[in-house]
Amino acid sequence: MRAILAVLILCAGLAAQEISPVSEKKITFSVDNGHRFLTGVSGDFSSYRSVVNLGEGPKLFGLDASMEDPGSNWLQRLNVSATSWGGEPYNTLRVTAEKNQAYRLTADYRNVAYFNFLPSFANPGFGFNQRSYDIQRRYANVELELMPGRKLSPYLIYGRDSGNGSGITPFVTNGNEFPVAALVRDATNHHRGGVRLNLPRIHITLEQGGSTFKDDQRNTTRERNLGNRQTPIFGQRLLLNDLEQAYGVRGRNVYSKAVLTAAPMERLHFYGQFLYSRPASKVSYSENALGLFFLGASRFFSGLDGLLSAEAKQPRSAASAGVEFRPHRKVRILEAWSTDRLHNAGSALLAERLLFATGPAELRQLFEPSRLVVNYNRQQADVIFDLTAKLTLRGGHRFIWGDAAVPPSFLATQPGSGEIRRHVGVAGVSYRPSSKLSANVDYEGSPGDKAYFRTSLQNYHQVRARLRWQAMASLHLGATFLFLDNSNPGQGIDYEFRNRSAGATVEWRPKDGKVFSVLGDYTRSTWRSDINFLTPQTLQPTLSFYRDNGHTATALVQLQIPVSAQFQPRMETGGSLFVSSGSRPTDYWQPVGRVVLPVGKGVSAYGEWRWYGMNQAFFTVEGFHNHQFVIGSRITR
């Protein structure tokens, strides 16, 4: 990473040296770099890393460089951009090179440090999250397109997504869960290529591709582990002394895709897409555990050996199509349809051996073929009518239907089936009394019929409204509103969900911001959820309710200080906050202050202060506070 940072800075320096007033090349670049200082994190450091995770040291916050050479026979345009290098949790690099109508080469790279160790989730009593991860994820994508913009344009694309790291995961047995250390590693490689046909009224893309992936996890412990259960079962305390558990997944996929867009007439536009894929996967699993475990019916065992192998084939076909027709200059008719069909045929062979201290071992074998079938379809028709030059009306209907058959689960020994069926009405109004004022209101609602999931949209009403007003040339105002009511009155479910939010924004830039500017945003939101569920330990019905009343605000004031024509420092202050009450009261504050000092033509220095603070009334262990200071420079040529 440091080597990449050094190369990027060196390239920018070389680009600056190549600038010549007589050269045909046009080279521009900007570099934003600095050093971040931390005062230390007071409170829970794991929560800080889960939410903020910014470190100290030298940083390359941003780099943008471009070169244009119209007379070159090989490279007419080169662009390089990078953000957040130097140990940041998320950094990117993008390079684009091209010659007009000859080729375009694009390379993207992203690096993500995913850390999730919030103590309150899963088991607040132990002071750590028993399903935690510290993973480094990397994404890379390279695309080469030949003869871009011509009638026939072939392309090749390669992508890779990989991750590795450690964490904590529970080893689950009857009556107890034992948090253990975990090592994870996965990688997926994508290969695809195709050709694009570009004609005046029709565009066709034909693509063939495939992928391979692997996913491995190893869970181990060598120490005495009493798990989450604090009370004995039939006078015995469950425990785990030794565990070696591992699984591996290997898979491959081959797919074919075709895309068509056409405009046979000025008033008629059409698009269509078809995808057929044939993924397949194999799974291997092994475990060896020693301790004292509960089998049921007052029976205990001291050891467990298990082996499992499984495989599945998952052919999938998906298609979508749409058409837009204008029978009149004031009327547009839109029709869209899509379908997705997944059929998963799999089988698994499980062999287990239970070791009893009071008797012989017990052997168990299970061979289980299973089949998962999911069919999903969606059709929507809309009519858009320009009633006047300032008023537009929209109305339509959406129909969603499908079915699913799933293999038996732990609680249900028989295969399950489900069906989704929903009629949705949609409507909207757009009003533009002048070029400076516009308002939109959109509605959709459904009387509810059948849904796959208990918390899906079923019997619901939703309204969205937006208002934009340019009160003056320097003053922009906006407002938004959201209303959502959803319910599922099914037996044993009684799900009720409500969401309300209203917000306002203001942007004031007198004299185009040459003196000062003000930006503000505020949103008030409320959430309410009630649903019945079965307690996992006892399988008894219980009511789950969640409430959240939140305030979200952002403000930024920028002041230009005209000391002289060449020296005009700039000051910025403001910040963001989130304050909520309800089931999980949380206060999160992020004020900021910044000073920018011009040093020379295209060069400025700046200093910045930020403060991150989070407090929770019910989970005080997750609170943290941190001061950050940045000293940096920005060079633009």
C-alpha positions as CSV (number, residue, x, y, z in Angstrom):
1,M,0.0,0.0,0.0
2,R,2.8,2.4,0.8
3,A,4.5,1.5,-2.5
4,I,1.3,2.3,-4.4
5,L,1.0,5.6,-2.5
6,A,4.6,6.5,-3.4
7,V,4.0,5.6,-7.1
8,L,0.9,7.8,-7.3
9,I,2.8,10.8,-5.8
10,L,5.7,10.2,-8.1
11,C,3.4,10.1,-11.2
12,A,1.9,13.4,-10.2
13,G,5.3,14.9,-9.8
14,L,6.5,13.6,-13.2
15,A,3.3,14.9,-14.7
16,A,4.1,18.4,-13.3
17,Q,7.6,18.3,-14.8
18,E,6.3,17.4,-18.2
19,I,4.2,20.6,-18.5
20,S,5.4,22.7,-21.3
21,P,3.7,25.7,-22.9
22,V,4.8,24.5,-26.4
23,S,3.7,20.9,-25.9
24,E,0.6,19.5,-27.6
25,K,-0.1,17.5,-24.5
26,K,-2.5,18.8,-22.0
27,I,-1.8,17.6,-18.5
28,T,-3.8,18.5,-15.4
29,F,-3.7,17.1,-11.9
30,S,-4.7,17.8,-8.3
31,V,-3.2,16.2,-5.2
32,D,-4.8,16.4,-1.7
33,N,-2.5,15.0,1.0
34,G,-1.9,15.5,4.7
35,H,-1.3,13.9,8.1
36,R,-4.0,12.9,10.5
37,F,-3.3,13.1,14.3
38,L,-5.5,11.3,16.8
39,T,-5.7,12.2,20.5
40,G,-6.7,8.7,21.5
41,V,-10.1,7.1,21.8
42,S,-11.9,7.4,25.1
43,G,-14.5,4.8,25.7
44,D,-14.9,1.5,23.7
45,F,-12.2,1.2,21.0
46,S,-14.1,-1.6,19.3
47,S,-17.1,0.5,18.8
48,Y,-15.0,3.3,17.4
49,R,-13.5,0.9,14.8
50,S,-16.9,-0.5,14.0
51,V,-18.4,3.0,13.3
52,V,-15.4,5.3,12.3
53,N,-12.2,3.3,12.0
54,L,-10.0,6.2,10.9
55,G,-6.3,6.0,11.8
56,E,-3.4,8.4,12.0
57,G,-0.4,9.0,9.9
58,P,0.4,10.3,6.4
59,K,-2.6,10.2,4.0
60,L,-3.3,10.7,0.3
61,F,-6.9,11.9,0.6
62,G,-7.3,12.4,-3.2
63,L,-5.5,12.4,-6.5
64,D,-6.9,13.3,-9.9
65,A,-4.6,13.4,-12.9
66,S,-5.4,13.5,-16.6
67,M,-3.4,13.7,-19.8
68,E,-4.8,14.5,-23.3
69,D,-2.7,14.1,-26.5
70,P,-5.0,14.2,-29.6
71,G,-2.0,13.6,-31.9
72,S,-0.8,10.3,-30.2
73,N,-1.1,7.1,-32.2
74,W,-1.4,4.9,-29.0
75,L,-2.7,6.9,-26.1
76,Q,-4.9,10.0,-26.5
77,R,-6.4,10.2,-23.1
78,L,-5.3,9.0,-19.7
79,N,-7.1,9.5,-16.4
80,V,-6.0,8.4,-12.9
81,S,-8.0,9.0,-9.7
82,A,-7.4,7.7,-6.2
83,T,-8.9,8.3,-2.8
84,S,-8.1,7.7,0.8
85,W,-4.7,5.9,0.7
86,G,-2.4,5.5,3.7
87,G,-4.2,3.0,6.0
88,E,-7.7,4.3,5.5
89,P,-10.6,1.8,5.9
90,Y,-11.8,2.4,2.3
91,N,-9.6,3.4,-0.6
92,T,-10.0,3.4,-4.3
93,L,-7.9,3.6,-7.5
94,R,-9.2,4.0,-11.0
95,V,-7.2,4.2,-14.3
96,T,-8.7,4.9,-17.7
97,A,-6.7,4.8,-21.0
98,E,-8.1,5.3,-24.4
99,K,-7.7,6.2,-28.1
100,N,-10.7,7.4,-29.9
101,Q,-12.6,4.6,-31.7
102,A,-9.7,2.2,-31.1
103,Y,-9.8,1.1,-27.5
104,R,-10.8,2.0,-24.0
105,L,-9.1,0.3,-21.1
106,T,-10.5,0.8,-17.6
107,A,-9.1,-0.6,-14.3
108,D,-10.8,-0.3,-10.9
109,Y,-9.5,-1.3,-7.5
110,R,-11.2,-1.0,-4.1
111,N,-9.9,-2.0,-0.7
112,V,-12.4,-2.2,2.3
113,A,-11.4,-2.9,5.9
114,Y,-14.7,-4.3,7.4
115,F,-14.7,-4.4,11.2
116,N,-17.8,-5.2,13.2
117,F,-17.4,-5.7,16.9
118,L,-20.2,-3.8,18.5
119,P,-20.6,-5.3,22.1
120,S,-24.4,-5.1,22.4
121,F,-25.3,-7.3,19.5
122,A,-26.0,-11.0,20.2
123,N,-24.8,-11.1,23.8
124,P,-24.5,-7.8,25.7
125,G,-23.8,-9.6,29.0
126,F,-20.4,-10.8,27.9
127,G,-19.2,-7.4,26.7
128,F,-18.4,-8.6,23.1
129,N,-20.3,-9.5,20.0
130,Q,-20.2,-13.2,19.5
131,R,-20.7,-12.8,15.7
132,S,-17.9,-10.4,14.9
133,Y,-15.6,-9.9,11.9
134,D,-12.3,-8.2,11.1
135,I,-12.0,-8.7,7.4
136,Q,-10.1,-7.1,4.6
137,R,-12.0,-7.1,1.3
138,R,-10.5,-6.3,-2.1
139,Y,-12.3,-5.7,-5.4
140,A,-10.6,-5.5,-8.8
141,N,-12.1,-5.0,-12.2
142,V,-10.4,-4.6,-15.6
143,E,-12.4,-3.9,-18.8
144,L,-11.0,-3.7,-22.4
145,E,-13.4,-2.4,-25.1
146,L,-12.2,-2.4,-28.7
147,M,-13.5,0.2,-31.2
148,P,-15.8,2.0,-28.7
149,G,-18.6,4.0,-30.4
150,R,-18.3,2.0,-33.7
151,K,-21.0,-0.2,-35.1
152,L,-19.3,-3.4,-33.8
153,S,-17.5,-3.2,-30.4
154,P,-16.2,-6.3,-28.7
155,Y,-15.1,-6.3,-25.0
156,L,-13.5,-8.4,-22.4
157,I,-13.9,-8.0,-18.6
158,Y,-12.2,-9.7,-15.6
159,G,-13.2,-9.1,-12.0
160,R,-12.1,-10.5,-8.7
161,D,-13.7,-10.2,-5.2
162,S,-11.8,-11.6,-2.3
163,G,-11.7,-11.4,1.5
164,N,-9.8,-12.8,4.5
165,G,-9.7,-12.2,8.2
166,S,-10.8,-13.4,11.6
167,G,-13.7,-13.1,13.9
168,I,-15.9,-14.7,16.5
169,T,-18.8,-17.1,15.7
170,P,-21.0,-19.3,17.9
171,F,-20.7,-23.1,18.0
172,V,-24.4,-24.0,18.5
173,T,-25.6,-27.1,20.4
174,N,-28.9,-28.0,22.1
175,G,-29.4,-25.7,25.0
176,N,-26.2,-23.6,24.6
177,E,-24.0,-21.5,22.3
178,F,-20.2,-21.3,22.6
179,P,-18.5,-18.3,21.0
180,V,-15.2,-19.5,19.4
181,A,-12.5,-18.0,17.2
182,A,-13.0,-18.0,13.4
183,L,-10.8,-17.7,10.4
184,V,-12.5,-16.8,7.1
185,R,-11.3,-16.7,3.5
186,D,-13.2,-16.4,0.2
187,A,-12.6,-15.4,-3.4
188,T,-14.7,-15.0,-6.6
189,N,-13.3,-14.6,-10.1
190,H,-15.5,-13.3,-12.9
191,H,-14.7,-13.7,-16.6
192,R,-17.0,-12.3,-19.3
193,G,-16.8,-11.1,-22.8
194,G,-19.1,-10.0,-25.6
195,V,-19.9,-7.8,-28.4
196,R,-22.0,-4.6,-28.8
197,L,-23.8,-3.8,-32.0
198,N,-24.6,-0.1,-32.4
199,L,-27.0,0.8,-35.2
200,P,-28.9,4.1,-35.6
201,R,-32.2,2.7,-34.1
202,I,-31.1,-0.6,-32.5
203,H,-28.5,-1.6,-30.0
204,I,-27.7,-5.3,-29.2
205,T,-25.3,-6.7,-26.6
206,L,-24.4,-10.4,-26.6
207,E,-22.3,-11.6,-23.6
208,Q,-20.9,-14.9,-22.4
209,G,-19.3,-15.3,-19.0
210,G,-18.6,-17.4,-16.0
211,S,-17.3,-17.4,-12.5
212,T,-15.5,-19.6,-10.0
213,F,-15.7,-19.1,-6.2
214,K,-14.5,-20.6,-3.0
215,D,-15.5,-19.9,0.6
216,D,-13.6,-21.4,3.6
217,Q,-14.1,-21.0,7.4
218,R,-12.3,-22.6,10.3
219,N,-13.6,-22.4,13.9
220,T,-11.4,-23.5,16.8
221,T,-10.9,-23.4,20.5
222,R,-8.6,-25.2,22.9
223,E,-9.8,-23.6,26.1
224,R,-12.6,-24.4,28.5
225,N,-15.7,-22.6,27.3
226,L,-19.0,-22.5,29.3
227,G,-20.9,-20.8,26.5
228,N,-23.9,-18.4,27.0
229,R,-26.0,-20.6,29.3
230,Q,-25.5,-19.6,32.9
231,T,-27.7,-22.3,34.5
232,P,-27.3,-26.1,34.6
233,I,-29.6,-28.6,32.7
234,F,-30.7,-31.5,34.8
235,G,-27.9,-30.7,37.3
236,Q,-25.2,-30.7,34.6
237,R,-23.2,-27.6,33.4
238,L,-22.7,-27.7,29.6
239,L,-19.2,-26.9,28.4
240,L,-16.9,-27.0,25.4
241,N,-13.2,-28.1,25.9
242,D,-11.9,-28.6,22.4
243,L,-13.3,-27.8,18.9
244,E,-12.1,-28.2,15.4
245,Q,-14.7,-27.2,12.9
246,A,-14.3,-26.3,9.2
247,Y,-16.3,-26.0,6.0
248,G,-15.4,-25.3,2.4
249,V,-17.5,-24.3,-0.5
250,R,-16.4,-24.6,-4.2
251,G,-18.6,-23.4,-7.1
252,R,-18.7,-22.5,-10.7
253,N,-21.1,-20.7,-13.0
254,V,-21.5,-20.3,-16.7
255,Y,-24.1,-17.8,-18.1
256,S,-25.3,-16.3,-21.4
257,K,-26.9,-12.8,-21.7
258,A,-28.5,-10.8,-24.4
259,V,-29.7,-7.2,-24.3
260,L,-31.7,-5.3,-26.9
261,T,-32.8,-1.7,-27.1
262,A,-34.6,-0.4,-30.1
263,A,-36.5,2.7,-31.3
264,P,-38.3,1.6,-34.5
265,M,-40.3,4.8,-34.5
266,E,-39.8,8.2,-32.9
267,R,-42.8,7.5,-30.6
268,L,-41.9,3.9,-29.8
269,H,-39.0,2.6,-27.7
270,F,-38.4,-1.0,-26.7
271,Y,-35.9,-2.8,-24.5
272,G,-35.4,-6.5,-23.6
273,Q,-33.0,-8.6,-21.7
274,F,-32.5,-12.4,-21.2
275,L,-30.1,-14.2,-18.9
276,Y,-29.6,-18.0,-18.5
277,S,-27.0,-19.3,-15.9
278,R,-26.0,-22.7,-14.7
279,P,-24.3,-22.4,-11.3
280,A,-23.2,-25.5,-9.3
281,S,-21.6,-25.8,-5.9
282,K,-20.1,-28.4,-3.6
283,V,-19.8,-28.2,0.2
284,S,-17.6,-30.1,2.6
285,Y,-17.9,-29.9,6.3
286,S,-16.2,-31.5,9.3
287,E,-16.3,-31.1,13.1
288,N,-14.7,-32.6,16.1
289,A,-15.9,-31.4,19.5
290,L,-15.1,-32.5,23.1
291,G,-16.9,-31.3,26.3
292,L,-20.3,-32.0,27.8
293,F,-23.3,-31.5,25.5
294,F,-27.1,-32.0,25.9
295,L,-28.9,-34.4,23.5
296,G,-32.4,-34.2,24.9
297,A,-34.6,-36.3,27.2
298,S,-32.0,-35.9,30.0
299,R,-29.3,-37.5,27.8
300,F,-25.7,-36.1,27.6
301,F,-22.7,-36.9,25.5
302,S,-19.1,-35.9,25.7
303,G,-17.9,-35.8,22.1
304,L,-19.0,-35.3,18.6
305,D,-17.5,-36.2,15.2
306,G,-19.2,-35.3,12.0
307,L,-18.6,-35.2,8.3
308,L,-20.9,-33.7,5.6
309,S,-20.7,-33.4,1.9
310,A,-23.3,-31.8,-0.3
311,E,-23.7,-30.5,-3.8
312,A,-26.3,-28.5,-5.7
313,K,-27.1,-27.4,-9.2
314,Q,-29.0,-24.1,-9.6
315,P,-30.2,-23.4,-13.2
316,R,-31.7,-19.9,-13.4
317,S,-33.4,-18.0,-16.2
318,A,-34.4,-14.3,-16.0
319,A,-35.9,-12.0,-18.5
320,S,-37.2,-8.5,-18.6
321,A,-38.8,-6.3,-21.3
322,G,-40.4,-2.9,-21.6
323,V,-41.9,-0.5,-24.1
324,E,-42.7,3.2,-24.1
325,F,-45.3,4.5,-26.6
326,R,-46.4,8.1,-27.2
327,P,-49.7,8.0,-29.0
328,H,-50.0,11.8,-28.4
329,R,-47.5,14.5,-27.6
330,K,-49.1,14.8,-24.1
331,V,-49.4,11.1,-23.4
332,R,-46.9,8.4,-22.6
333,I,-47.7,4.8,-22.0
334,L,-45.1,2.6,-20.3
335,E,-45.3,-1.2,-20.0
336,A,-42.6,-3.3,-18.1
337,W,-42.4,-7.0,-17.4
338,S,-39.9,-9.2,-15.7
339,T,-39.6,-12.8,-14.6
340,D,-37.0,-14.7,-12.6
341,R,-37.0,-18.5,-12.2
342,L,-34.5,-20.4,-9.9
343,H,-34.6,-24.2,-9.5
344,N,-32.1,-25.6,-7.0
345,A,-31.7,-29.4,-6.9
346,G,-29.3,-30.5,-4.1
347,S,-28.4,-33.4,-1.9
348,A,-26.4,-33.8,1.3
349,L,-24.9,-36.8,3.1
350,L,-24.2,-36.4,6.9
351,A,-22.5,-38.9,9.1
352,E,-22.2,-38.2,12.9
353,R,-20.8,-40.1,15.8
354,L,-21.9,-39.2,19.4
355,L,-19.6,-40.3,22.3
356,F,-21.2,-41.2,25.6
357,A,-19.3,-41.4,28.8
358,T,-21.8,-44.0,30.2
359,G,-22.2,-46.2,27.1
360,P,-21.2,-47.1,23.5
361,A,-21.0,-44.5,20.8
362,E,-24.1,-43.7,18.7
363,L,-23.8,-43.5,14.9
364,R,-26.2,-41.4,12.8
365,Q,-26.4,-41.0,9.1
366,L,-28.7,-38.8,7.0
367,F,-29.0,-38.6,3.2
368,E,-31.3,-35.8,2.2
369,P,-32.1,-34.7,-1.3
370,S,-33.7,-31.3,-1.4
371,R,-35.2,-29.0,-4.0
372,L,-35.7,-25.3,-3.9
373,V,-38.0,-23.7,-6.5
374,V,-38.6,-19.9,-6.7
375,N,-40.6,-18.3,-9.5
376,Y,-41.0,-14.5,-9.4
377,N,-42.9,-12.3,-11.9
378,R,-43.7,-8.6,-12.1
379,Q,-45.7,-6.5,-14.5
380,Q,-46.4,-2.8,-14.4
381,A,-48.3,-0.4,-16.7
382,D,-48.2,3.4,-16.3
383,V,-49.8,6.3,-18.1
384,I,-48.2,9.7,-17.9
385,F,-50.4,12.7,-19.0
386,D,-49.2,16.3,-19.4
387,L,-52.5,18.0,-18.5
388,T,-50.9,21.4,-19.0
389,A,-47.3,22.6,-19.6
390,K,-47.0,22.9,-15.8
391,L,-49.0,19.9,-14.5
392,T,-48.3,16.2,-15.1
393,L,-50.4,13.3,-13.9
394,R,-49.3,9.7,-13.6
395,G,-51.3,6.6,-12.8
396,G,-50.6,2.9,-13.1
397,H,-50.9,-0.6,-11.8
398,R,-48.3,-3.2,-10.7
399,F,-49.0,-6.9,-10.4
400,I,-46.5,-9.2,-8.6
401,W,-47.0,-12.9,-8.5
402,G,-44.9,-16.0,-7.9
403,D,-44.5,-19.2,-5.9
404,A,-41.8,-21.0,-3.9
405,A,-41.2,-24.5,-2.6
406,V,-38.5,-24.9,0.1
407,P,-37.0,-28.0,1.7
408,P,-37.9,-28.9,5.3
409,S,-36.3,-26.9,8.1
410,F,-35.3,-27.7,11.7
411,L,-38.7,-26.7,13.1
412,A,-40.8,-28.0,10.1
413,T,-40.1,-31.6,9.0
414,Q,-42.3,-31.2,5.9
415,P,-41.3,-29.3,2.8
416,G,-42.7,-25.8,2.8
417,S,-44.4,-23.8,0.1
418,G,-45.2,-20.1,-0.4
419,E,-47.0,-17.8,-2.8
420,I,-46.7,-14.1,-3.4
421,R,-49.5,-12.2,-5.0
422,R,-49.9,-8.5,-4.8
423,H,-51.8,-5.8,-6.7
424,V,-50.4,-2.3,-6.3
425,G,-51.8,1.0,-7.4
426,V,-49.5,3.8,-8.2
427,A,-50.2,7.5,-8.8
428,G,-48.3,10.8,-9.0
429,V,-48.5,14.5,-9.6
430,S,-45.8,16.9,-10.8
431,Y,-46.4,20.6,-10.6
432,R,-44.0,23.2,-12.1
433,P,-45.6,26.6,-11.8
434,S,-42.3,28.2,-12.8
435,S,-38.7,27.3,-13.5
436,K,-37.8,28.2,-9.9
437,L,-40.5,26.1,-8.2
438,S,-41.4,22.4,-8.6
439,A,-43.4,19.9,-6.4
440,N,-43.8,16.1,-6.8
441,V,-46.1,13.7,-4.9
442,D,-46.0,10.0,-5.5
443,Y,-48.3,7.3,-4.0
444,E,-48.5,3.6,-4.1
445,G,-50.7,1.2,-2.1
446,S,-51.8,-2.4,-2.0
447,P,-54.7,-4.1,-0.2
448,G,-52.4,-7.1,0.4
449,D,-52.9,-10.7,-0.6
450,K,-50.0,-13.1,-0.2
451,A,-46.3,-12.6,0.7
452,Y,-43.2,-14.8,1.1
453,F,-42.0,-13.2,4.3
454,R,-43.7,-12.0,7.5
455,T,-42.2,-8.5,7.3
456,S,-42.7,-8.0,3.5
457,L,-44.7,-5.2,2.1
458,Q,-48.3,-6.5,2.1
459,N,-51.2,-4.3,3.1
460,Y,-49.5,-0.9,2.8
461,H,-49.8,2.7,1.8
462,Q,-46.8,4.9,0.9
463,V,-46.6,8.6,0.1
464,R,-43.5,10.5,-1.0
465,A,-43.5,14.3,-1.6
466,R,-40.7,16.6,-2.7
467,L,-40.6,20.4,-3.0
468,R,-37.8,22.5,-4.6
469,W,-37.8,26.3,-4.6
470,Q,-35.2,28.8,-5.8
471,A,-36.3,31.7,-3.8
472,M,-33.5,33.9,-5.1
473,A,-30.5,33.4,-7.4
474,S,-28.5,32.7,-4.3
475,L,-31.1,30.8,-2.2
476,H,-32.3,27.3,-2.8
477,L,-34.9,25.6,-0.5
478,G,-36.2,22.1,-0.5
479,A,-38.5,19.8,1.5
480,T,-39.2,16.1,1.6
481,F,-41.9,13.9,3.3
482,L,-42.4,10.2,3.6
483,F,-45.4,8.3,4.9
484,L,-45.4,4.5,5.1
485,D,-47.9,2.2,6.8
486,N,-47.6,-1.6,6.4
487,S,-49.4,-4.5,8.1
488,N,-49.7,-8.3,7.9
489,P,-52.7,-9.4,10.0
490,G,-52.0,-13.1,9.4
491,Q,-52.6,-15.5,12.3
492,G,-49.7,-15.5,14.7
493,I,-48.0,-12.6,12.9
494,D,-50.0,-9.3,13.6
495,Y,-47.2,-7.3,12.0
496,E,-47.5,-3.5,12.1
497,F,-44.9,-1.1,10.7
498,R,-45.0,2.6,10.5
499,N,-42.4,5.1,9.2
500,R,-42.7,8.9,9.0
501,S,-40.0,11.3,8.0
502,A,-40.0,15.0,7.1
503,G,-37.0,17.1,6.1
504,A,-35.9,20.5,4.9
505,T,-32.7,21.7,3.2
506,V,-31.4,25.2,2.6
507,E,-28.5,26.5,0.5
508,W,-27.6,30.1,0.6
509,R,-24.7,31.4,-1.6
510,P,-24.7,35.2,-1.9
511,K,-22.6,36.5,-4.8
512,D,-22.0,32.8,-5.8
513,G,-20.3,32.1,-2.5
514,K,-17.5,34.5,-2.9
515,V,-18.1,36.0,0.6
516,F,-19.9,33.2,2.5
517,S,-22.3,30.3,2.0
518,V,-24.6,28.3,4.3
519,L,-25.8,24.8,3.8
520,G,-28.2,23.1,6.2
521,D,-30.2,19.9,6.2
522,Y,-32.6,18.6,8.9
523,T,-34.8,15.4,9.0
524,R,-37.2,14.2,11.7
525,S,-38.1,10.5,11.5
526,T,-40.1,8.0,13.4
527,W,-40.1,4.2,13.2
528,R,-42.5,1.8,14.8
529,S,-42.6,-2.0,14.5
530,D,-44.7,-4.7,16.3
531,I,-44.7,-8.4,15.4
532,N,-45.2,-11.7,17.1
533,F,-42.4,-14.3,17.0
534,L,-41.3,-17.5,18.7
535,T,-38.7,-17.3,21.4
536,P,-35.9,-19.6,20.2
537,Q,-35.2,-21.2,23.7
538,T,-38.8,-22.1,24.5
539,L,-40.7,-21.7,21.1
540,Q,-43.3,-19.7,23.0
541,P,-45.0,-16.7,21.2
542,T,-43.7,-13.3,22.2
543,L,-44.3,-9.8,21.1
544,S,-41.4,-7.9,19.5
545,F,-41.7,-4.1,19.5
546,Y,-39.2,-1.5,18.3
547,R,-39.5,2.3,18.5
548,D,-37.2,5.0,17.2
549,N,-37.7,8.8,17.1
550,G,-34.7,10.4,15.4
551,H,-33.4,13.8,14.5
552,T,-30.7,14.1,11.8
553,A,-29.1,17.4,11.0
554,T,-26.1,18.7,9.0
555,A,-24.9,22.3,8.8
556,L,-21.9,23.9,7.1
557,V,-20.9,27.6,7.0
558,Q,-18.1,28.7,4.8
559,L,-16.6,32.2,5.1
560,Q,-14.2,33.8,2.6
561,I,-11.9,36.4,4.1
562,P,-10.7,38.9,1.4
563,V,-7.3,40.0,2.9
564,S,-6.0,40.8,-0.6
565,A,-6.6,39.9,-4.2
566,Q,-4.0,37.1,-4.0
567,F,-4.5,36.0,-0.4
568,Q,-8.1,35.0,0.6
569,P,-8.2,32.5,3.5
570,R,-11.4,30.4,3.9
571,M,-13.0,29.2,7.1
572,E,-15.5,26.4,7.4
573,T,-17.4,25.2,10.4
574,G,-20.4,23.0,11.1
575,G,-21.0,19.3,11.5
576,S,-23.6,16.5,11.6
577,L,-25.6,14.9,14.4
578,F,-28.1,12.1,15.0
579,V,-30.1,12.1,18.2
580,S,-32.8,9.4,18.8
581,S,-35.0,8.1,21.6
582,G,-37.0,4.9,21.8
583,S,-35.9,1.3,21.9
584,R,-32.2,2.1,21.4
585,P,-31.5,5.8,22.4
586,T,-28.4,7.0,20.6
587,D,-26.5,10.3,20.4
588,Y,-23.9,10.7,17.6
589,W,-22.1,14.0,17.1
590,Q,-19.5,15.0,14.4
591,P,-18.6,18.7,14.5
592,V,-15.9,20.0,12.2
593,G,-13.8,23.1,11.7
594,R,-11.5,23.8,8.8
595,V,-9.1,26.6,7.7
596,V,-7.7,26.9,4.1
597,L,-4.8,29.2,3.4
598,P,-3.7,30.0,-0.2
599,V,0.1,29.6,-0.5
600,G,0.5,30.3,-4.2
601,K,-1.1,29.8,-7.6
602,G,-2.9,26.4,-7.4
603,V,-1.4,25.6,-4.0
604,S,-3.2,25.8,-0.6
605,A,-2.6,24.5,2.9
606,Y,-5.3,23.6,5.3
607,G,-5.9,22.5,8.9
608,E,-8.9,20.6,10.1
609,W,-10.4,19.4,13.4
610,R,-13.1,16.8,13.8
611,W,-14.7,15.3,16.8
612,Y,-16.5,11.9,16.8
613,G,-18.8,11.1,19.8
614,M,-21.4,8.4,20.3
615,N,-23.4,7.6,23.5
616,Q,-26.2,5.1,24.1
617,A,-28.4,5.1,27.2
618,F,-29.0,1.4,27.3
619,F,-25.6,0.2,26.0
620,T,-23.1,2.5,27.7
621,V,-20.2,0.2,26.9
622,E,-20.5,1.2,23.2
623,G,-19.8,4.9,23.9
624,F,-16.7,6.5,22.5
625,H,-15.2,10.0,21.9
626,N,-12.3,11.0,19.7
627,H,-10.6,14.2,18.5
628,Q,-8.9,14.2,15.1
629,F,-6.6,16.9,13.5
630,V,-5.5,17.0,9.9
631,I,-2.8,19.2,8.4
632,G,-2.5,19.0,4.6
633,S,-2.1,20.7,1.3
634,R,-3.8,20.7,-2.0
635,I,-2.0,21.2,-5.3
636,T,-3.8,21.9,-8.5
637,R,-2.3,22.3,-12.0
